[in-house]
């Protein structure tokens, strides 16, 4: 019982019993790869012009357009990049970010609450415009 308690503390991706056989190893490896496919990629490198930005997708709350710039809003900081919102969204995974109004796109995985005309992320309220609502609803519920 002590061994099982120690294993749980480590949070392993898998556990192989002895005696080791090929079927057990192949099944365990298959389970690990299936679990990894379900997780979003945590970091992504985005090339814009001559600069490369390392974007942390697990902490990026939303993206806001500011004239010819976009501001990446993280949990603890903001980053300003010279790019349009639409061009930047093309560089990100399609299953994570969705545009919710003319100037903002949100991280689907970090949404706290969805209202009729607004979305809450990290206690910030972001307007959900009528123009983007249908696409957002289909995306969010998928």
C-alpha positions in Angstrom: 0.0 0.0 0.0 2.9 2.3 0.7 4.2 1.9 -2.8 0.9 2.9 -4.3 0.8 6.0 -2.1 4.3 7.0 -3.2 3.4 6.5 -6.8 0.3 8.7 -6.6 2.5 11.5 -5.1 4.6 11.5 -8.2 1.6 11.7 -10.6 3.2 9.4 -13.3 1.8 9.2 -16.8 1.9 5.4 -16.6 3.0 2.5 -14.5 4.5 -0.8 -15.7 4.2 -3.9 -13.6 6.8 -6.7 -13.5 7.3 -9.0 -15.2 7.6 -6.7 -18.2 6.2 -7.9 -21.5 5.9 -6.3 -24.9 2.1 -6.0 -24.8 2.2 -4.0 -21.5 4.9 -1.7 -22.8 3.1 -1.0 -26.1 -0.3 -0.4 -24.3 1.3 2.0 -21.8 3.1 3.9 -24.6 -0.1 4.2 -26.6 -2.0 5.5 -23.5 0.7 8.1 -22.9 0.6 9.4 -26.5 -3.2 9.6 -26.5 -3.1 11.7 -23.3 -0.5 14.0 -24.8 -2.6 14.6 -28.0 -5.4 15.9 -25.8 -3.3 18.6 -24.2 -2.8 22.0 -26.0 0.6 22.9 -27.0 1.9 25.1 -24.1 4.4 27.3 -26.0 4.5 28.3 -29.6 7.0 30.4 -31.5 5.4 33.1 -33.7 7.4 34.8 -36.4 6.4 38.4 -37.2 8.7 40.3 -39.5 12.2 39.9 -38.2 11.1 39.0 -34.7 10.2 35.7 -33.1 7.9 35.7 -30.1 7.6 32.8 -27.7 3.9 32.7 -26.8 2.7 30.8 -23.7 -0.7 29.5 -24.7 -1.5 28.2 -21.3 -1.3 31.7 -19.8 -2.5 33.8 -22.7 -5.9 35.0 -21.6 -6.9 37.1 -24.6 -5.5 39.3 -27.4 -6.7 42.9 -27.9 -6.1 44.9 -31.1 -4.8 48.5 -30.6 -4.6 50.2 -34.0 -1.6 48.6 -35.8 -0.6 46.6 -32.7 -2.0 43.8 -30.7 -1.6 43.4 -26.9 -1.2 39.9 -25.5 -2.9 39.8 -22.1 -1.4 37.1 -19.8 -2.3 36.4 -16.3 0.7 38.4 -14.9 1.8 40.7 -17.8 1.1 42.1 -21.2 3.1 42.1 -24.4 2.7 44.6 -27.3 3.4 43.3 -30.8 3.1 45.1 -34.2 0.6 42.9 -36.0 -3.1 42.9 -36.9 -5.4 40.7 -34.9 -6.4 38.6 -37.9 -2.8 38.0 -39.0 -1.8 36.9 -35.5 -4.8 34.6 -35.1 -3.7 32.8 -38.3 -0.4 31.9 -36.6 -2.1 30.3 -33.5 -3.8 27.0 -33.1 -7.3 27.1 -34.5 -8.8 25.1 -31.7 -7.7 27.5 -28.9 -8.5 31.1 -29.8 -11.7 32.7 -31.2 -12.5 36.2 -32.1 -15.4 37.6 -30.0 -15.6 41.2 -31.3 -13.8 43.4 -33.7 -10.8 44.0 -31.5 -10.5 40.9 -29.2 -9.9 37.2 -29.3 -10.1 34.9 -26.3 -8.5 31.7 -25.1 -11.3 29.1 -25.1 -9.6 27.1 -22.3 -9.5 30.0 -19.8 -13.0 31.3 -20.1 -14.7 31.5 -16.7 -18.2 32.5 -17.7 -20.2 33.1 -20.8 -23.2 35.5 -20.8 -25.6 36.6 -23.4 -23.4 39.6 -24.5 -20.2 39.1 -22.5 -17.4 36.7 -21.6 -15.5 36.7 -18.3 -11.8 35.7 -18.3 -9.6 36.3 -15.2 -12.4 38.5 -13.7 -12.3 40.7 -16.8 -15.5 41.2 -18.8 -15.1 41.1 -22.6 -17.9 42.1 -24.9 -19.3 39.4 -27.2 -20.6 41.1 -30.3 -23.7 39.9 -32.2 -21.6 39.6 -35.4 -19.2 37.0 -33.8 -21.7 35.3 -31.4 -22.8 32.5 -33.7 -19.2 31.4 -34.5 -18.2 31.7 -30.9 -21.1 29.5 -29.7 -20.3 26.8 -32.2 -16.6 27.0 -31.4 -17.1 27.1 -27.6 -19.6 24.2 -27.5 -17.4 21.9 -29.7 
